[in-house]
């Protein structure tokens, strides 16, 4: 398998892990020094242990399965460095009763170590309206 196919498989692993609400496969792909900028607090996390903890908390907030659909996946690879950018749709019902139905932008910076791709930089965001300062959660691709 070439680097692009391997990184596409990494993203597919993420989708499967979210569907299973299992943070272990996600944590296994995180570099020990990963930095994450998620759409949920805190502002950022550092390290694979923190990433697993915040992912588990995200999963635990849902009363239902979590819908997670990736679209517009773009992969760039140069040797042992690669980037994946995509949008994903997340949906489900929170334990608080709230409904989640939103699109998020994501970029993964990856390095191949010992033949295995690891995420070193994980960045998510949502667009906002500069006039109101409010996140625009209802935009769709």
C-alpha positions, 0 to 999 in steps of 0.5 A: 500500500502506498502512503496515500492509501495508508492515510486514507485507511487511517481516516477509515479507522477513525470512522470505525472507532467513533462508530464503536465509541472506542477511543483505543484505536484512535489513541493507537494512531496518536503520536505520544507528543500529539497536539490536538485542537478540537472543537470541544474544550479544552482549547488544546491538548498535548500528548496521546494520554490526554487525547484518549481522555478527551475522546472518551469524555466526548463518547460518554456524552452521547446517549445514542450512537455517534454518526460520523461521516467523512467527506471531501478527503484530501491526502498529501504525502511526501516521504514520511510526512502526510496531511489529511484534510476533510470535513465530517458530519457528526450527529446523535443525541446527547445524554442531556437530550440535546441533538447534535447535527453539525459539520466540522473541518479537520486536518491531520498532520502525520508522520510515518515511524517504523512503517506506521503512520501516527498523527502529530497534529490534529486540528478541528474547527467550525466557521463563525460569523464575524458580525455576531461571533457565533459559530455557524453549525448549520453549514453543509458541504 
